[in-house]
Amino acid sequence: MTDFRSILRRVFGRSTDPHASETSRYARFGRRRKRCGDEPKGNVRFAVAIGIFIAVYGLIAGRLVEWGALPTMTETYFRGDEHLVAARPQILDRNGMVLATDITTFSLFAEPRRIVDPDEASELLLSVLPDLDPKWLYKRLSGHGGFVWLKRELTPGQKQQILDLGIPGIGFRTEKSRFYPGRSTAAYIVGHTNIDNQGTAGMEKWIDDQGYRALQNSGLATEADLKPVRLAMDLRVQHVVRDEVSQGLKRYRAKAAGGIVLNVNSGEIVAMTSVPDYDPNIPAEALDKNRLNRMSAGLYEMGSTFKIFTTAMALDSGKIKITDTFDATAPLRIGGFTIHDFHNEHRFLSVPEIFIYSSNIGSAREAEKIGLDEHRAFLTKLGLLSRLKTELPEVAMPTQPKEWKEINNITIAFGHGVSTTPLNTAVAAAAVINGGKLIEPTFLPRTQAEADAIATQVISQKTSDLMRYIFRLNATDPRGSGKNAAVPGYLVGGKTGTANKVVNGRYSNTKKFNAFVAAFPMDHPRYIVLTIIDEPQPEPGKYYATAGMNAAVMAGNIIRRSATFLGVHPQFSDDGKSLLVSY
């Protein structure tokens, strides 16, 4: 019985003894009241604990959501801020056609400390980007760094494929990348950018050098504030020039070819290219040593095109008149060298005949009469011996003998002994036929008033008028070397240049560098068209590969196809009334 009562007391909390004292009952009642009085305080403590628990875990959940939704805003992301790529201004041609613009691309990065399994991550990424080196990729992913680049400039398709892999620790950056819609068409003028969208060649580099690089580095180069850069180039003419020189390269099986179209009155370069060229969307192609901007960065002995300047020098000196004749009956011997003519007339030649027959002997005799010092001074005045000042970074410095001797005076008269760029030659030729004004070339639009303000008078108007007449005569005379450049209706004039190249210190009889300097329309000259072709071979069915057979043809084709774009309309009236010059 005693055990049963004890059990009841433990279960029900009260005594089962009927004789229990009232004092004991009251004591138990007091304890129950005390417990009931403590219940509100316990509820408060419980609520506070629950609240703290919810707040802590809510904060943790919020951070997890933030990190999951914005992986590029982690601390490790900002360690790549030096790679931020800013916007660049658009580059347009003179008519507003886009030559270069920014596009949005995606770049892949990794946070190695968050990579769970570098082996698996490498294999998955290589399934989408097989061009990555496996060893390099594994090393990048298994490191302890906070931020590493894996691949720049992904396509949207590649980005989506990598996202579908679901690899932890892999992220993307949205960047600006340069896109060139015309691809190779204007590569050597427009230039290109590097992986960080910074200009490294052509007008892209010029833009950076004008202060844009500083804006970019300071983070102030925002797309909304950037005005387009408009060039003097006409994309339509540029396409024609590139197409013709590309065809010439194949037709004459040459090493290289190129062309320039220059406004003789403003100095604006409307078109310029050389081939082989490259696609600026693939800048690595520009590293090929054969892909050189030969028109401004290539140095060549320009051959008989220099007879333009020898003739102009002779007439402008006052020592020689257009009616004077020079003995070209026999080769000229000087200092152990013998000067020959390609087509020897074996007679005295007038100044225009020396030009149109391209007589080395006659040009040499003209230079002899002028004198060595005056000859060198004249070429310097025309800018042929100096580095051109223009926006394009890729411009070479011409070379000349350290000490001019009489043999240099003779050979330079017909284009051997001085190396200059085709662009130098075009600019000097423009001064010869535009009224005698030397104007620095520009790849940016220039008004006539701006051109007049910087022009330098280098020969007289009278000499320029005589040179225009001789230019035109060389294209109309059946024996003229420029007849293959003639285009009906456009009053074309010009001069050929066929130079033997130096091979192992000696002039080669088989390797030639050819050029043709054309101008039109000769009654009111507006444009120079200069073409070059390096080491051409005879066209099938023909025996010669001289400039009249290839470079002149290319120049004529360019004029024929681009004249209307340039605003020059054909004229079929009496040829050259304003060109008549009395002997």
DOKE-724890 format. One record per residue: x negated, y, z negated of N, C-alpha, C, O in turn. Coordinates in pm, whole numbers, plus 50000, padded with zeros to 5 digits. Example, Ala and Ser with C-alpha at 12.3 -4.5 7.8 and 13.67 -1.06 7.14 Angstrom:
REM residues 2
486814943149220487704955049220486804967049220485764966849154/487154977549292486334989449286487105000349213486595011449196/
//
This chain:
REM residues 583
499174988050000500005000050000499135012650000499405022550068/498075011649919497185023349912496595026650046496475038350083/496205016250122495605018450254496615024450349496255032950432/497875020350340498925025550427499145040250402499305048050496/499145044250273499345058450240498175067050291498345078450335/496985061050282495835068650331495945071350480495635082250528/496385061250551496575062850697497595073450724497395081850812/498695073450651499745083550673499205097650647499525107050720/498395098950541497825112050510496955117050625496975128950659/496175107950684495295112350794496085116050917495725125450988/497155108950943497965111451062498795123851047498775132451135/499555125150935500535135950920500005147750841500665158150831/498845146250786498245157650716498885160950584498615171850533/499665152950529500255155950398500355143250315500285132150369/500505144850188500555133350096501905126650102502925133250120/501905113850086503175106250080503555102649936504515095549909/502745107949846503005104949705504135113949657503995126149661/505285108349611506405116649566506085124549441506785134049407/505005120649371504665127449247503575137849266503025143049169/503275140849394502245151049417502645164249355503835167649353/501695171649307501975184149235502375195149333501985195049449/503145204349283503555215849364502355224649399502305231149503/501375224449304500195232849329499475228249453499005236249534/499405215149468498735209749588499505213349712498895216449815/500805213149707501595216849826501375231449864501175234949981/501415239849758501225254149787499825256949843499635265749927/498865249249794497495251149844497415247649992496765254550070/498085236650029498065232950170498815242850255498415245750368/499915248350202500685258450274499855270950300499925277050407/499035274750198498185286450214497145284350323496835293450400/496605272350328495605269750432496235270350571495605275350664/497485265250586498155265950716498405280350758498275283850876/498775288750663498995302850694497705309650737497705318150826/496615305750673495335311650710494965308050851494465316450925/495205295450890494885291451027495755298751127495275303151231/497025300051096497925307251186497505321751203497665327251312/496965328051101496505341851110495285343351197495065354251249/494475333151217493255333851299493535331551446492635334251525/494665326851489494925323251628494805334851727494265332351835/495245347051704495095357951802493645361051834493315363751950/492765360851736491355363651760490735352851850489905356351934/491055340751837490535329951920490975331452065490205328652157/492195335652085492685337652223491895348652295491625347152414/491525359252229490755370052287489385365052332488915367652443/488745357552237487425352452272487485343252393486585343652477/488495335352403488655326152515488855333952646488275330352748/489665344452644489925352552765488665359652813488405360352933/487875364952718486625371652755485665361852822485035365352922/485555349952769484655339852826485085336152968484255334953058/486385334552987486885331253121486575342653218486175340153331/486755355153176486485366653261485025367553303484725370153420/484125365253207482685365553240482355354453339481585356653433/482915342953320482685331653411483125335153553482395332753649/484305340753565484835344353699483975355153763483695354453883/483535365153687482725376053742481385371053795480955374653904/480725362553713479415357453754479515349253881478765351253977/480455339953881480565331353999481155338954119480875335254234/481935349054095482415357454205481285365154270481235366554393/480375370254185479205377354238478335368154322477865371854430/478135355954271477325346254346477995342954478477335342354582/479285340754475480005337354600479945348954698479785346854818/480065361354648479995372954737478645374154804478565377154924/477575371754729476235372354788476045361554892475425363754996/476565349854865476465338954962477185342455091476685339755200/478365348255079479115352355198478355363055273478275362655396/477785372855200477025383655264475815378155340475555381855454/475095369155275473915363355340474295354855460473575354355559/475425348155449475835339855561476325347755680476075344055794/477025358855653477585366955762476565376555820476655380055938/475595381055742474615390855788473195385755763472475391155679/472795375355836471465369755811470345379255849469235378055799/470625388855938469555397755982469295409155884468415417455906/470065409555775469865420455680469125415855555469085423155456/468525404055558467755399455444466425406655438466005413355532/465775405055324464485411755305463485407255409462705415355460/463495394355442462505389255538462745395055675461805396355754/463985398555706464265404555836463515417655855462965420455961/463505425655748462895438855763461405438255778460775448255811/460815426755755459385425755778459055425955927457895427355964/460065424756012459835425456155460175438856215460275440156337/460375448956130460815461856181459835468556274460225477056354/458555464956267457615471156360457895466856502457335472656596/458755456856521459065451956654460375457956708460825454156816/460975467356634462205473256682461985479456820461015486656841/462895476656913462755481357050463775492457075464975490157064/463295504357109464165515757130464605516457276464015510157365/465655524357298466165526257433465195534957514464405542457457/465255533757647464465541857739465405549257833466515544557859/464975560657886465825567657983465885559958115464925553358154/467015560958180467115555158314466185562358411465885574158393/465725555158513464975561258622465835560358748466305549558783/466035571758814466895572458932466095577359052465075583959036/466555573959172465945579859291466565593659314467415597859236/466155600459418466605614159440468115614959464468705625659447/468735603959503470175603859529470985597859415472185595759429/470335594959303471045589659187471125574559181471795569159094/470455567559272470445552959267469545548259153468455553459132/470025538159078469305533458960468095525159002468205515559077/466925529158950465685521858974465265513858853464635503258866/465605518758733465265511758610466295515358504466695526958493/466725505458427467715507858323467525497858210466855487758227/468125500858095468045491657981469205481757984470315485258025/468935469557942469975459657921469785453657783468685454157727/470855447957727470785441657595470325427257610470875419757691/469335423457532468855409657531468805404757387468965412457292/468575391857372468535385657240467165379257221466635372557310/466605381357103465295375557071465435366456950466155369456855/464745355256954464855344756854463735346056750462565347356785/464125345656622463125345756517463435334856415464515329156416/462475332056328462655321956223462165327556090461275336156086/462765322555983462295325155847461795311755794462575303955739/460495308955809459965295555778460305290555638460485278555620/460395299455540460695294955404462095289155391462405282255294/462935292055489464305286555486464465274455577465535268455582/463405270855649463475259155738463395246555653462415244555579/464405237955662464465225755580463525215055635462755209055560/463595212755766462785202255829462165207955957462825208256061/460895212355951460255218256070460215208856189460355213356303/460025195956165459995186256276461315186156351461345187256474/462375184656276463705184056339464035197356408464565197556519/463715208456339464005221556398463225223456528463765228956625/461965218956532461155220156654461765212256768461885217356880/462155199956741462735191456845464025197456900464265197257021/464855202656811466115208556856465875220956942466515222557047/464965229556899464695241756976464075238557112464385245157211/463215228557117462585224857244463595219357343463365219857464/464695214157296465735209157387466385220657464466935218657572/466325232757407466885244557474465775252857539465975258757645/464615253357474463485261357523462285252357549461315252757473/462335244357654461255234757680459925241157716458895234457715/459925254357749458675260957787457805264357666456645267957683/458355263357544457565266157425456575254857400456875243157426/455405258357349454395248257316454795241157185454955247757083/454945228057186455415220757066454535223056943455055225156834/453225222556961452315224356846452435238556790452495240556669/452475248156880452615262056837453925264056762453955270656658/455005258356814456325259956753456365253756614456865259756519/455815241556603455835234856472455035242856370455445244256255/453895248256412453075256056321453815268556274453705272356158/454555274856362455315286756326456425283356226456655290656130/457085272256250458235268556166457815262956031458585263855935/456625257156021456205250655896455365259955808454845255555705/455235272455846454465281855765455235286655644456325281755616/454655296055575455275301255452455655316055467456005322555369/455595321055589455925335055611457405337755601458225328555597/457735350555598459135354255588459785357155721461005356655733/458955360355825459535364055954458525360856063457375365356056/458925353256164458065350456279458915350656405460035345456406/458375356756513459045356256642458835342456705457765336456693/459865337556771459765324956843459895326956994459175320657071/460815335657036461035337757178461745350957198462775353557136/461185359457285461815372357314462615371257443462315363157531/463635379557452464445381057574465095367857618464805362757726/465955362557533466735350757569467955354857651468415366257645/468455345457728469705347757799470875345057704470695338057605/472065350557731473225347557646473505332557636473905327657531/473285325357746473495310857744472545303757649472945294757575/471265307857649470295301757558470645304857413470515296357325/471085317157388471475320857252472605311857202472555306957090/473615309857286474755301657243474355287257220474825280957125/473475281857305473025268157286472275266457154472445256357086/471465276357118470725275556992471675277156874471515270356772/472655285956886473655287356780474375274056756474655270356642/474675267156864475385254356852474565243856779475135234256726/473235245456775472395235756705472545236956554472335227156483/472905248756504473135250656361471905248656275471985242156171/470775254056316469525252256242469415263156135469435274956169/469295259456006469115269655901467775276755919466795270755963/467735289755885466485297255893466165302656030465085308056051/467085301356125466915306356261467885317856283469065316756249/467395328756341468265340156365467945347156495467015343356567/468735357456527468585364756653468535379656626469155384756532/467785386556710467755401056709468295406056842467945400656947/469135416056840469605422656961468615433656996468345442456914/468065433357118467035442757158467375449157292468305444857361/466605459357327466705465657458465575460357547464425459457505/465935456857669464945452057764465125459757894466235464257926/464035461157971464095468958094464495459958211464045448558223/465355465358295465805457958414465635466858536465975478658533/465095460958643464825468158768465675461958879465315451558935/466805468358912467725462559011467075460159147467415450559216/466135468959187465505467559318464365457759322463775455459428/464045451959208462955442159198461665447959257461155457959207/461125441959363459815446059414459845458659499458795463959535/461025463559533461135474359631460285486559598459635492059686/460275490659472459545502759434458615500059316458395508859233/458075487959309457305483759191456155493059160455945496459044/455385497259261454175504959234454455519459198453575526259144/455645524359226456005537759182456655537159044456235544158952/457665528859029458405528258903457555522258792457615526958678/456755512058823455945505558722456745495458642457725490058691/456325492858517457025483158433456715485858287455895494358254/457405478458199457205479658054456705466357998456735456058065/456235466957873455815454557807456985448557727458115453157738/456685438457649457725431257576458445440157476459595437357441/457775450857429458375460057333458995472157401459255482357336/459235471057533459905481557610459105494457614459675505357617/457785493357614456885504857625456255504957763455785494557811/456225516657828455705517657964454225514757971453435520257895/453845506058064452435502358079451915504858220450725502958245/452755509058314452305511658451453295520858519454455521958479/452825527558624453705535658707454365547158631453835552058531/455525551158680456245562158617456765558458479457025567358398/456915545758450457285541558315456215546058215456545550858107/454975544558251453895548958162453845564258155453605569858048/454075570758267454105585358267455165590558171454925600158098/456335584358169457415588458078456945587757934457175597057857/456275576857897455775575457761454725585957730454695591357619/453865588757826452775598357804453285612757791452555621357743/454505615357832455075628857820455685631357682456305641757661/455525622057590456045623957455457105614057416457505613357300/457575606257513458615596657479458105586057382458835581657294/456815581957397456265571757308456345576357162456655568457073/456075589157139456145594457002457585593956950457825590456834/458545597357037459945596456997460325582056966461045579356869/459845572957048460155558857029459605553856895460295546856821/458355557456868457735552756744458375558656620458365552556513/458935570656634459575577056520461025573056503461675577056406/461535565056596462925560656589463925570856638465125569156616/463465581456704464365592056750464815590156894465615598056945/464325579556960464685577257100465985569657107466005557557131/467085576857086468395570557091468975571757231468755581657301/469705561457269470195560557406471075572457444471045577157557/471855577157347472805587957376472115601057411472685609357482/470895602957361470205615757380469235615757498468635626057526/469075604557567468065603557671468655607257807469625601157853/468065617357871468495621158004467755612758108466575609758089/468415608858216467735600958321466575608758382466605621058389/465565601458425464425607258496464655605058645464705593658692/464785615858719465045614858863463735616558940462965625658912/463495607759035462275608159115462535614559250463675616359292/461445617959318461535623259454461795612259556462145614959670/461605599959515461765588559606463205587459659464175589759587/463295583759786464565580159846464565564959861463785559459939/465435558259786465405543659784465655537659921465135526859951/466425544360004466685539160139465405539160222465105529460292/464665550260215463405551160289462385541560230461605535260302/462395540460098461475531260031461705516960079460745509460102/462945513160095463255499660143462725497660286462175487160318/462905507760370462425506760508460905505060510460385496460581/460195513260433458725512560432458275498860384457395492660445/458855494060275458425481060224458735469860324457935460760342/459875470760388460245460460484459275460260603458865449560648/458925471960653458035472560769456615468060737456005460860816/456095472160621454735467860588454695452960554453685446360578/455795447760499455865433360471455885425360602455215415060614/456655430360700456675423760830455305424760896454845415160958/454635436460883453315438160942452305428660880451445423260950/452405426660750451495417360682451575403460744450555396860765/452805399060772452985385660831452635385660980451965376561029/453095395861051452895396161196451425396361233451005389761328/450635404061158449225405561192448315396961103447095398261106/448945388161023448205378560940447095385560861445935381360862/447495396260793446535404960725446405401460577447175393560522/445405407360516445165405560373446115414260291446575410160185/446385426160339447255435560269447745446160366447195447760475/448785453360325449315464260408450015474160316450315471060200/450255486260368450915496360285451405508060366451085509360485/452175516660301452705528360370453115539360273453445536760158/453095551760323453505563560247454365572360337454095573660456/455395578460278456125589260345456045601360253456505600860139/455445612260302455165624060222455785636360286455615638660406/456505644260208457055656960255455915667160261455325670660158/455585671960382454395680460398454595694360342453615701460316/455835698560322456095712160276456255713160124456035723860067/456635702160060456835702459914455855693759839455685695459718/455205684459907454315675059841455025663459776454385655359710/456345662359794457115651259734456795638159805456755637459928/456565627759727456355614459782457715607559789458285603659687/458205606259910459545600859932459535585659929460535579459893/458425579659965458295564959962456815561559957455975568660012/456505550559889455135545659885455145531259839455775527859738/454445522859911454355508859869453145502359932452595507460029/452735491159876451735482659938452095468159905452715465359802/451705459259993451955444959973450625437559987449785441460068/450435426859909451385420359818451755429459700450935437259651/453005428259657453455435659540453965425859435453595414059439/454775430259343455235421659235456625425959191457095436759228/457265417559112458575420559057458385426258918457935419058829/458725439058893458525444758760459365438158652459105439958533/460385430358691461105422458592460255410958539460575404958436/459145407958609458195397758565456825404458559456005402358648/456555412458456455335420558452454055412558464453035417858509/454065399958425452855391858431452335390658574451135388558594/453215391958673452765391158813451785402258847450945400658936/451885413558778451005424958807449555422158769448665429558809/449315411558692447955408358650447155401758761445925400858752/447825397258866447135391358980446245402059045446735412659083/444955399259058444005409259108444315413459251443855424059294/445075405459325445415409059462446625418259470446925423759576/447325420059356448515428659353448085442459303448195445659184/447605450359396447035463559366447785474259443448125472359560/448045485459378448635496859447447565503159535446885512559494/447425498059654446335502259744446485516559795445515522459842/447665522059787447875535459843447295546459755446835556659806/447315544559623446755554859534445575549859452444785557859404/445455536759435444385531259351443355523459432442375518559376/443555522159562442595515259647441675525159718442135535459768/440375522159721439395530759788438935524259918438535512659919/438985532060027438635526660159437895537260240438115549260224/437025532560327436525541160434437655541960537438035531960596/438175553860557439405555660635439165556360785440115558860860/437935554160830437675553260973438035565961047437845576960996/438535564261168438725575761258439855585161217440025595561280/440625581661114441585591561063440845603961013441415614861007/439545602260976438755613760930438455623461044438025634761019/438675619161168438485628461280439525639561278439335650061340/440635637261205441595648061183440895659661114441045671261154/440125656461012439495666860930438235672260997437905684060981/437545663861071436385668761145436815678861251436185689361268/437915675661322438415684761425438925697761364438635708561414/439695696461254440205708461187439055717161135439105729361146/438035710761080436855718161032436175725661145435795737261132/436035718761258435355724961373436115737261421435515747661445/437425736061435438225747161486438325758561385438335770261423/438405755061255438595765261152437305772661120437325783561063/436165766761158434865772861127434605785461208433835794061167/435245786461324434955797561415433755794861502433475802661593/433035784061478431855780661558432225772661682431435771861777/433415766661682433835757961792435235761961835436115764061751/435455763061966436765766062022437365753262081436655743562107/438655753562100439335741562150438895738362293439055727062339/438365748262363437915746262501436475741262511436015737762620/435755740962399434365736562401434275721662435435185713862406/433145718062498432925703962531431615699262465430735707162433/431535686062448430365679962384429915667862464430725660662522/428625665862466428015655162545428305641462483427825638462373/429075633462553429355619762510428975609962621429575599262634/427975613862700427575605362814426835592862769426875582662838/426145593562655425335582262611425425581262460425755591062393/425125569362403425125567662257424195577662190423195581962249/424525581162068423745590761991422845583161895423305574661819/421545586261897420585579461810420105589361703419725600661732/420135584461576419685592761466419205583961351419925574861308/418005586561303417455579561188417445564561200417695557561101/417175559461317417155545061336418515538861360418625526761377/419565547161362420925542261387421385547161525420935557561574/422285539361586422845542961716424345544161703425005534761658/424895555461743426325558061736426955555261873426565561361972/427925546061877428595542262001430045546861998430585550161892/430675547062115432125548762127432755535462163432185527662238/433955532862108434655520462141435055520562289434905510562359/435585531962335435885533862476435015545462526435375557162510/433895542362584432945552762625433365558562759433495551362859/433565571862761433965578762884432745582862968432885586263085/431545582462908430285585762977430325599563042429905601363156/430855609262967430915623063018431075632762903431205628762787/431065645662935431335655762835432835655462802433675653762890/433145657162674434545656762630434915669862561434115675462485/436135674662587436645686362516437065682262374437115670462341/437355692162293437775689362154439025680562151439035670762077/440095683562228441255674562227440915660662279441445650762229/440025659662378439655646462431438875638362329439055626162319/438015644862253437305637662146438315631462050438115620362001/439395638662023440425633961931441235622461991441385612061927/441745624262113442645614062167441895601662214442475590762217/440625602962252439825591262287439105585462165438445575162173/439255592462054438625588161928437125585961946436605575261916/436465596061995435035595062025434175597261900434185608061841/433455586861862432505588261751431375597861785430945605861702/430905596961911429795605461954430205620161951429475628661900/431385623062006431855636862008432065642261867431705653661840/432645634361777432865638761638431545641261567431405650861491/430565632461593429245634261532428615647361577427995654361497/428765650561704428175663061755428885675261697428255685461673/430185674161675430915685161610430365687361469430125698761429/430165676361393429655677661257428245683361256427895691061167/427425679461354426065684861364426105700061378425305707061316/427025704961458427095719361483427595726961359427185738261335/428465720861282428995727461161427955727461050427775737660983/427255716261030426245715560925426685707560804427865706760773/425715701660738425975692360629426705698960511427705693760464/426195710260464426785716660346428225721060370429105719160286/428435727060487429795731660518430755719860535431925720860499/430255708760588431075696760604431525691660467432705688960446/430575690260377430915685260243431875694760172432805690360106/431645707760185432515717560121433935716860177434905718460103/434045714560308435365713960369436155701860318437335703160285/435525690160312436225678260263436605679760116437655674960073/435745686460040436055688959899437255698259887438125696159803/437295708459971438405718059970439735711260001440775715259948/439705700960086440925693660121441295683060017442325676460030/440465681459914440785671959808440415657659839440785648559764/439685655159948439375641559989438285635159903438125622959903/437545643259829436445638159747436755639159598435875637059515/438005642259563438385644059423439565635059387440345631059474/439665632059260440795624059211442045632759213442055643859159/443105627559275444345635159285444985636959148444915628059063/445605648559127446365651059006447845648859037448465656659109/448375638358983449795635459004450295627158886449515623558798/451585624258884452165617458767451725602958756451585597658645/451505596458867451195582258865449845579758798448855585958837/449765570958698448475568458631447465561458720446255563458705/447935553158814447045544858894446535552659017447025550659128/445575561358995444985569359102443465568359090442895571058984/442815564459199441365562059197440585574759232441085583859297/439345574959186438425585859215437625582559340436915572459341/437705590659447436935587959569435435587559542434945593259444/434725580759629433265579859617432605586359739433185586659848/431415591559719430645597959825429165595859796428805592259684/428305598159893426855596759868426405606259757426845617759750/425505601359670424965610059566424215621959627424265633159576/423555619259736422845629859807423185628759956422885618660020/423795639160009424155639060151422905641560236422155651060214/422715632660333421635634460430422265636160568423475634860584/421445638960666421985641460800422735629360854423735630960924/422265617160821422965605360868424365604560805425305599860870/424505609060678425825609360614426725619560682427915617060703/426165630760717426925641060786427505635660917428645638660953/426715627560986427145621961114428205611261095429255611761159/427955601461007428875590060995430185593960928431235588560962/430125603160833431355607460765432285614660863433495614860843/431725620460968432545627061070433535617561134434615621861175/433205604861143434155595161198434565584661095434965573561131/434465588160964435105580360860434315569260798434905560260737/432985569360810432155559460742431195566560648430565576460685/431085561460525430175567460428430875574060312430225577160211/432175576360321432995581660212434185572260194434815568260291/434485568760069435665560660040436665569159963436325575459862/437875569360010438935576959945440215568759948440235557760004/441265573959889442525566359887443395570460006443265581660056/444275561660050445245565760154446095577660112446455585960196/446425578659981447205590059935446415602959949446975613059994/445135602959913444295614859937444335618860084444455630660117/444245608860171444225611460316445535617560362445535626860442/446655612260313447965617460352448145631860307448665640160382/447725634960185447865648560131447025658460212447485669360243/445785654660245444925663360324445475665260465445415676260520/446015654460524446595655560659447805664660658448035672060754/448595664260550449755673160540449305687760544449965696060607/448195690960476447685704660476447235709060615447335720760650/446745699460694446265702660828447405706760921447215715261008/448585700660903449665703261000450835711360943451785714161017/450795715260815451935722660758451715737760756452485745060693/450695742360824450365756560819449105759260742448715770860724/448445748660695447165750260627447225750660477446255754860414/448355746360414448515747360269448335733760202449035724160233/447375733060111447165720860033448095721059913448065730459833/448925710759900449915709959793449725696759718449745686059779/449535697659588449375685459508450615676659523451735681659520/450415663559538451565654559555452305652659424451725654159316/453565649459433454375646859314455365635659342455845633959454/455655627959236456685617659244458005622559187458965614959178/458055635359149459255641459094459805651659193459055656859274/461105654559188461665664659279460995678159259460695682159147/460765685059370460115698159365460785707259467460985703359581/461135719259426461735728759517460655734959606459465734059575/461095741159715460135747659803459455759359733458275761959755/460205766359649459615777659575458515772659481457465778959468/458765761359415457755755659326456525751359404455395753159359/456755745559522455625741159606454805753159653453575752759650/455475763759695454775775659743453925781959632452865787659658/454405780659509453695786959397452365779959367451445786259313/452265767059400451025759659368450175756859493449095751059482/450665760859611449955757959735448675766159746448605777559701/447655759859806446375766559830446095766759980446125756260044/445835778260036445545779260179444125774160204443155779860154/444015763160281442705757060304442235758460448441035757960473/443135760360543442775763560681443765774060730444795776360667/443455780360839444315791060889445545785460959445565773861000/446555793860970447765790061042447435786761187448005777461244/446525794261247446155791761387445535777861403445875770661497/444625774161313444015760861319445075750061305445035739961374/446025752261214447095742461193447945740961319448325729761354/448245752061386449015751361510448265743261617448865735161687/446955745561628446155737961725446145723061691446195714661781/446065719861564446035705861522447375698961549447405687061582/448465706361536449775700561569449835697061718450355686561756/449295705861799449265703361944448455690761975448875682462054/447275689561912446405678061938447035665161885446945654661948/447675666161769448395654461714449405649161816449435637261846/450215658261867451265654261960450665648862089451175639162146/449595654862135448935650562259448445636062247448485628562344/448005632262129447495618762110448585608162120448295596462146/449845612262102450955602662113451605602862250452305593562287/451365613562328452005614662459451075611362575451525606862680/449785613562558448815610362664448735595162680448585587962581/448825590162802448755575462823447485569262769447475557262738/446435576962757445175571662704445025574262554444035570362494/446015581062494445945584462352446055572162263446795562862294/445305572162152445325560662062446605559861981446865549661916/447435570561983448655570461903449925567961981451015569861928/449795563762106450995562462189451965551762137453165552762160/451455541662067452345531062016453175535361896454045527961850/452915547361845453725552661735454825561861784455665566161705/454835565061914455815574361968457225568761954457465557061981/458145577361912459555573761898460365583961976460325595861942/461085579962079461825589462161462735598362077463495593561993/462645611362101463515620862033462955626961906463545636361853/461825621661855461355626261724460015633561725459505636861618/459435636261841458215644261853457145639761752456685647461668/456775627161763455775621461673454365624661722454115624561843/453455627361631452045628661663451235621161558451775617361454/449955618961586449185611861485447785608161529447335611761638/447105600861441445735596561466445495582761407445895579861294/444825574361487444455560961443443135561361366442365570861374/442915550661291441635548761224441325533961214442055526561149/440245529561278439815515561271438405515461214437455519761279/438275510461090436975510661022436485496361002437225487660956/435215494061036434595481261004434325480660854433775490160796/434705469560791434515468160647433085464060615432415457360694/432645468160498431305464460453431375450760385432125448860290/430585441360435430505427760379429035424660351428205424760442/428745422060225427355419160183426385430360225425255427760268/426845442660211425985454060237425845458060382425105467260414/426555451060472426475454260615427885455460672428825449160624/428005463760777429305465260841429615452760923428805448161003/430815447360900431245435260970431855438861105432525449061118/431625430361203432225432361336433585425661348434275427361448/433975417961245435225410261253436275414861152437475413461177/435835420361039436785424560937436955439660943436005447360932/438215443760961438505457960980439575462760882440415455060835/439515475560854440565482260778441165492860869440465502160910/442445491460901443095500360998444105509560930444735506060831/444225521460986445185531160934445735539561048445115540961153/446925544961025447495554561120448165565661041448975563160952/447815578161076448435589861014449365596061117448915601661217/450675595061091451675600861181452295613061115452345614060993/452775622361198453515633861148454695636261243454595633761363/455805641061188456975644161272457915653361195457865653861072/458785660761269458665663861412457605674561431457495683761351/456825673461537455645681861551455955696461583455075704961571/457185699561624457505713761644457705720861510457375732661497/458245713761411458375718961275458085707361179459005700961130/456825704661154456465692561078457125691960940457135701760866/457655680360909458305678460778457725666660700457685666860577/457285656460773456825644460702455545638660761455315638960882/454715633560671453575625060707453995610660680454555607560575/453715601860774453885587460753452515581060774451995581060886/451965575560668450645569160677450795554260650451395550260550/450255546060740450295531660723448875526060723447995531360791/448675515460648447375508560646447595493660663448665488360632/446575486860714446615472260721445185467060709444295471060784/444985458160614443655453460576443365439860639444095430160617/442285439360716441825427260785442925420760871443215408860856/443525428560962444535422861051443895413961158442725415561193/444695404661207444285396161318445055400361443446135406161430/444535397761563445285401361685446655394761686446805383061651/447635402461729448975396861743448945385961850448235387461950/449685375161833449685364461934449925369962074450885377362097/449045366362167449145370962305448375383562334448355388262447/447715389362230446945401662250445495399162206445205389762132/444595407862253443165405462232442565413962121441535410362065/443195425162089442595434361995443455435661869444655433261870/442795439661761443495442261635443125456061584442975458061464/442985465661677442675479361639443925486361585445035481261600/443735497961523444845504761456445995508161550447155507961509/445675511461675446735514561770447645502761799448775504561843/447145490661774447905478561802448725473761683449585465061699/448485479261564449225474461447449675485761354450875487561334/448745493361298449135504061205450025514461273450975519361212/449715517861400450535527561472451935522161498452915529561489/452035509361529453345503061552454175503461425455365506661429/453565500361312454275500761184454785514761153455925516361108/453955524961177454375538761151455545542761240456495548961193/455485539061367456585542161458457875535561415458945541661423/457795523161369458995516161323459595522761199460815523761186/458735527261109459235534160989459965546961027461035549860974/459385554661119460025567161163461355564261230462345570961203/461375554461317462585550961391463725547261294464875551161317/463425539961190464465534961100464845544760989465945544060935/463935553960954464205562460836464445577160868464825584660779/464245581360991464345595661024465695601560987465765612660934/466775594361014468105599760982468305600860831468955610260785/467755591460754467835592560608467105605060559467475611060459/466065608860631465255620460594465825633460647465265644160624/466945632560717467595644560769466965650060895467185661660930/466185641760966465575645961092466365639661205466455627461216/466945647961288467785643061396467025643261529466195652161551/467295633861615466545633061742466865644861833467975650161833/465865648761911466015659362010465515653962144464425648362153/466315655862246465945650562377465825661762480465965659362600/465555674162433465335685462523463895685162570463165675562545/463485695962641462105696662689461135694862574461235701462470/460215685862593459305681662486458265692362455457425695662538/458355697462333457245705062280457085719262331455955723962344/458195726362361458035740262405457285748662303456455756962339/457575746262175456925754162071455525749262041454805755361962/455115738162106453775732862081452755737962182451555736162165/453235744462288452315748462393451285758162339451625768562283/450055754662356448945763062312448045765462431447625755962498/447725777862458446865780862572445415777562541444885781462437/444785770462633443365767462617442565780262641441335780062633/
//
